[in-house]
């Protein structure tokens, strides 16, 4: 499978910085991704779990990615864990 899934001209992030951004997402997902719901072919809900710094890290990464790749649409929400009985 070809790892390029977005047209190069659709992203304004300089080419040299793209592997670094991919590495940031890889690190975030390796540390925090707990589940993925594929809702449609172009829509997924990702469930992440981490320490109290995770929301700020996510907001920062999402803002930077959205600023260079307008074809992405991100929505981040926070939930609280359900009480276990």
LINSUL-V561761 format. One record per pair of residues at least 24 apart in sequence whose ideal C-beta (glycine too) atoms are under 8 Angstrom apart, sorted by the first residue. I is the first residue (numbers start at 1). J is the second residue. D is the distance in whole Angstrom. If there is no record, write none. Layout:
I | J | D
I | J | D
//
This chain:
6 | 69 | 7
6 | 71 | 7
10 | 69 | 7
10 | 70 | 7
10 | 71 | 5
11 | 68 | 6
11 | 69 | 5
12 | 68 | 5
12 | 69 | 8
13 | 68 | 4
13 | 69 | 7
21 | 64 | 8
21 | 65 | 7
24 | 61 | 6
25 | 61 | 7
25 | 65 | 8
28 | 57 | 7
28 | 58 | 7
28 | 61 | 6
//
